[in-house]
Amino acid sequence: QVQLVETGGGLVQTGGSLRLSCAAPPRTFSTYTMGWFRRAPGKERQFVAAINWSDRRTMYADSVKGRFTISRDNANSIVYLQMGDLKPEDTAVYYCAASAATFTLLSMKDVRYDTWGQGTQVTVSS
């Protein structure tokens, strides 16, 4: 089973930036769709972004389009989430996830993902 480890969370002011990283074992990482999800207090887990393993196609939730960028470094088995223009409503625990399924619009669904990291807290102060 793929093991994922997220880093990079923290406290930032409104309008600030953070970069989250997610490291995975090299042997399987390169063929997986990678995604980021988040869960705010009292809310359900929400899709944020996903990236295909081969051609690096991406998709984003409407709420983060133009502010967040997902990328991956297959050589080092790391996926990133660069977050900019952060808002208080971005406050959540952010989770990295890996999916062996083909990259499609269904990659926005958390049920498509086989393995999850432990999460990293992002707090945006107003």
Summary of the structure (lengths in Angstrom):
residues: 126
radius of gyration: 13.4
end to end distance: 39.2
largest distance: 41.5
contacts: 387
relative contact order: 0.31
helix: 11%
strand: 45%
